[in-house]
């Protein structure tokens, strides 16, 4: 009939449960905030979408050159990043080709590059990891006169110091 000991035993279980919950919260916080999330895949897709938005209006090729798209490759100041020429964290290359149903892709313009061209070589070695993340897409469009065009876009994002550990 003496129930004094049961409260002491329950207190041990109560502290054990509290310790387990606290350890789980700490583990989840360290797992979530412990290393940066690599968003370079998203950045390279957004960069390509920005180029397409600049060169295509309502489905029609507007004749704009990549140099007229006003892309800003200045990045935040982080460690040894620099926006000096040749050290940019981004690269975009666009070429516009004609397209005919019978022949396919014909008569491509010379590619117009903007940014750090070393990133293209980096992507040829390996895509991802401690290397740059690159993506190449083609967009089908037409001119107002009805001529069919294919816009080939190659984009790369480096940012390995901040996104990769």
C-alpha positions as CSV (number, residue, x, y, z in Angstrom):
1,X,0.0,0.0,0.0
2,X,3.0,2.3,0.1
3,X,3.1,4.1,-3.4
4,X,5.9,6.5,-2.7
5,X,8.4,4.6,-4.8
6,X,6.3,4.5,-7.9
7,X,6.5,8.3,-8.3
8,X,10.3,8.1,-8.2
9,X,10.3,5.3,-10.8
10,X,8.0,7.4,-13.0
11,X,10.3,10.4,-12.7
12,X,13.2,8.3,-14.2
13,X,11.0,7.5,-17.2
14,X,9.9,11.1,-17.5
15,X,13.5,12.3,-17.6
16,X,14.4,9.6,-20.1
17,X,11.6,10.7,-22.4
18,X,12.6,14.4,-22.1
19,X,16.2,13.4,-22.9
20,X,15.2,11.5,-26.0
21,X,13.0,14.3,-27.3
22,X,15.7,16.9,-26.7
23,X,18.3,14.7,-28.4
24,X,16.0,14.3,-31.4
25,X,15.4,18.1,-31.7
26,X,19.2,18.7,-31.6
27,X,19.9,16.0,-34.1
28,X,17.3,17.4,-36.6
29,X,18.6,21.0,-36.2
30,X,22.2,19.9,-36.9
31,X,21.1,17.7,-39.9
32,X,19.1,20.6,-41.3
33,X,21.5,23.5,-40.7
34,X,24.7,21.6,-40.7
35,X,25.6,22.0,-44.3
36,X,24.4,24.4,-47.0
37,X,21.7,23.3,-49.5
38,X,23.1,23.1,-53.0
39,X,20.7,25.2,-55.2
40,X,22.9,25.4,-58.2
41,X,20.5,23.2,-60.2
42,X,17.7,25.7,-59.6
43,X,20.0,28.7,-60.4
44,X,21.0,27.3,-63.7
45,X,17.4,26.6,-64.7
46,X,16.4,30.1,-63.6
47,X,19.2,31.6,-65.7
48,X,18.1,29.7,-68.8
49,X,14.5,30.8,-68.2
50,X,15.6,34.4,-67.9
51,X,17.4,34.2,-71.2
52,X,14.4,32.6,-72.9
53,X,12.1,35.3,-71.4
54,X,14.4,38.0,-72.9
55,X,14.7,36.5,-76.4
56,X,11.1,35.2,-76.8
57,X,7.9,37.3,-76.5
58,X,4.6,35.5,-76.5
59,X,6.1,32.6,-78.3
60,X,7.8,34.7,-81.0
61,X,11.5,35.2,-81.4
62,X,12.1,38.9,-81.0
63,X,15.5,39.0,-82.6
64,X,17.3,40.1,-79.5
65,X,20.9,39.2,-79.0
66,X,22.1,37.8,-75.6
67,X,24.1,41.0,-75.1
68,X,20.8,43.0,-75.0
69,X,19.4,40.8,-72.2
70,X,21.1,42.9,-69.4
71,X,22.1,39.8,-67.4
72,X,23.8,40.8,-64.1
73,X,26.4,38.3,-62.9
74,X,27.5,40.3,-59.9
75,X,27.3,38.0,-56.9
76,X,27.3,38.6,-53.2
77,X,30.6,39.0,-51.5
78,X,31.6,35.6,-50.1
79,X,35.1,34.5,-49.2
80,X,37.3,35.0,-52.3
81,X,34.5,35.3,-54.8
82,X,35.1,38.1,-57.3
83,X,33.1,39.8,-60.0
84,X,36.3,40.5,-61.9
85,X,36.4,39.6,-65.6
86,X,37.2,35.9,-65.9
87,X,36.3,35.0,-62.3
88,X,32.5,35.2,-62.6
89,X,30.4,32.5,-61.1
90,X,28.0,32.2,-64.1
91,X,28.3,31.4,-67.8
92,X,25.7,31.6,-70.6
93,X,26.1,30.8,-74.3
94,X,23.3,31.2,-76.8
95,X,23.2,30.3,-80.5
96,X,20.2,30.8,-82.8
97,X,19.6,28.3,-85.5
98,X,17.1,28.1,-88.4
99,X,14.8,25.1,-88.5
100,X,13.0,23.3,-91.4
101,X,10.8,20.3,-91.0
102,X,12.5,18.4,-93.9
103,X,16.1,19.2,-92.9
104,X,15.9,19.9,-89.2
105,X,18.3,22.4,-87.7
106,X,20.1,24.5,-90.3
107,X,22.3,27.6,-90.3
108,X,23.3,28.3,-86.8
109,X,24.6,31.7,-85.8
110,X,28.0,31.8,-83.9
111,X,27.4,31.2,-80.2
112,X,27.3,34.4,-78.1
113,X,29.0,33.8,-74.7
114,X,28.7,35.9,-71.6
115,X,30.4,35.2,-68.3
116,X,33.3,32.9,-67.3
117,X,34.0,30.6,-70.2
118,X,36.1,28.3,-68.0
119,X,32.9,27.0,-66.6
120,X,32.1,25.3,-69.9
121,X,35.4,23.4,-69.8
122,X,34.7,22.6,-66.1
123,X,31.3,21.1,-67.1
124,X,32.9,19.0,-69.9
125,X,35.0,17.3,-67.3
126,X,32.2,16.5,-64.8
127,X,28.8,18.0,-64.0
128,X,28.1,18.6,-60.3
129,X,30.0,17.7,-57.1
130,X,33.0,20.0,-56.7
131,X,32.6,21.1,-60.3
132,X,30.2,23.5,-61.9
133,X,26.6,22.6,-62.6
134,X,25.7,23.1,-66.2
135,X,22.6,22.6,-68.3
136,X,21.9,22.8,-72.0
137,X,18.4,23.4,-73.4
138,X,16.9,24.1,-76.8
139,X,13.8,26.2,-77.3
140,X,11.6,26.1,-80.5
141,X,10.1,29.4,-81.5
142,X,9.0,31.3,-84.6
143,X,9.6,34.8,-86.0
144,X,6.7,37.1,-86.7
145,X,7.2,36.3,-90.4
146,X,6.8,32.6,-89.8
147,X,10.4,31.5,-90.0
148,X,11.1,28.7,-87.5
149,X,14.0,29.1,-85.0
150,X,15.8,26.9,-82.5
151,X,17.5,28.8,-79.6
152,X,20.2,26.7,-78.1
153,X,21.2,27.8,-74.6
154,X,24.1,26.5,-72.5
155,X,24.4,27.8,-68.9
156,X,26.7,27.0,-66.0
157,X,26.9,28.0,-62.4
158,X,30.0,27.5,-60.3
159,X,29.6,28.7,-56.7
160,X,31.4,25.7,-55.3
161,X,32.8,27.5,-52.2
162,X,29.3,28.3,-50.8
163,X,27.2,25.4,-52.0
164,X,29.5,22.4,-51.9
165,X,31.2,20.9,-48.8
